[in-house]
Amino acid sequence: MNDSKRLSGQEAKHSGERAKRLRIDRRAFVRLGVAGGTASLAAACGWDGGNALRPRLLDVSRLNDWVGEKILFSTTRLARTYSPAERSAMLPSYFVSSKMPMLANPAAWRLRVGGLVAQPLELTVEDLMRMPRTSYTVKHHCVEGWSAIASWHGVAVSAIVERCRPAAAARYIEFVSFDSDYSNGWDMASAMHPQTILAYGMNDNPLPPAHGAPLRLYSPTKLGYKMTKYLVSMTFSAQRPGGYWEDQGYPWFAGI
Amino acid sequence: MSASVRRHHWVVRVTHWATVIVLAGMITSGLQIYEAYARFGNRGGPFFPSPFDGARFPTWTRLGGWLAGALNWHFALMWPLVAIGLAYLAYLVGSGEWRALFFRPRDVRGAIEMAKYYLRLRPDHPPQGKHNPLQKLAYTSIYLFGTLAVLTGLAIYKPVQLAWLTALLGGFQAARYWHFWMVWIFVAFTLTHVILVFAVDPASLRAMITGWYRGRFPSHE
């Protein structure tokens, strides 16, 4: 029945057009198959994009940093706080050195504040303890997907900024540790957030070595890997500093 | 054989196949991310019940090579995923085709009749439009699950800036839990979808590629 119908001129023309369209669509489908096949192959190889795509993925990561920093991050919104009774039974810690980083001479330790500042500083833990104290119980979010609630106390980074008076050109801070070459770069807005602190205490006790004694950076608005432990210096700069994990491909902003 | 009917607009075909590719990338990079901490709950517990506690998925199911690589894939593909979803929704609304696709209260009776047919409780296939009511139910719910996947994803991506959303979904670990379950909903939907295509209406595969349908259920034209 269909064949006899096709004999009519109009139908034949229609059918010819359709055949043409089918050919084009078939070509598109083959292309789709190639793309899909490549995607499965990519998955099969645990592919990170290779030399061709990896840089593009990092470009998108920078775009996501921009969205996180300029659109989603609020300088005034506070992370939810908890009661000390809600603390998690444990909070894992890590360092990148082969042994836990410990100071040979804790009394000689100083936090050096420098770079684009009017007043470079060298602060002892006692100096920091004499400054206004911030304490809170908050949820810690690790990039791996785990979370844990703990209490922290220390001095707000904004209080340090007030004392060292950075130049207008200073847009970033680099936090450097004595845990091998571990460091992090922060944007000024995140550093100035009221919950961003230099912590010298955890769960009502002095900061333990496993968690970065004598001083670590802490903020409930960042992923754990941005919170430099075993601090030795903070340096203000106009250029965006890298970081230990950030240079290996982890998101730079890591604000949550 | 019945005559060909125009079935799928190019927007539907492009968004359909683009979703296949992007969703495959989201799921495989997601499984690589999951491996970094393969359970749900604050450290020290209690943990959400899950058959996948401590699970490691086969290499061929994981994209990214390691956590950072997988995160970069996941956070790059989230843009096209949302763009495709919005483009498809805009087409449905703009063309009025949502009427043929979205499951509405009036479809309940038809869905029961359709279920009876599949259960052999009625002999004849109920009359239907472009999609039967059970298809409408499936396609409407998978779109809603897609929306939920995006919302639970945002809740664990920015649990402080979007704290209201994270709280609405039961907190960070609960949102992470539901985000993970979406994987199995998409996998189950896809398997059922593909099996039904080949078992019931193979002509619909060609229709999703070329736009033209030449099969058993052309009744909407």
Interface residues (C-beta under 8 A of the other chain):
Chain A: N2 K5 R18 R21 L22 D25 R26 A28 F29 L32 A35 G36 A39 S40 A42 A43 A44 G46 W47 D48 G49 R54 R56 L57 L58 V60 S61 N64 G68 L72 F73 S74 R77 A79 R80 S88 A89 M90 L91 P92 K139 H141 C142 V143 E144 G145 W146 S147 A148 I149 P220 T221 W245 Q248 G249 Y250 P251 G255 I256
Chain B: M1 A3 S4 W17 V20 I21 A24 G25 T28 Q32 I33 Y34 A36 Y37 N42 R43 G44 G45 T59 W60 T61 R62 L63 G64 G65 W66 L67 A68 G69 L71 N72 W73 F75 A76 W79 I156 Y157 K158 P159 V160 Q161 L162 A163 F172 Q173 R176 I209 T210 G211 W212
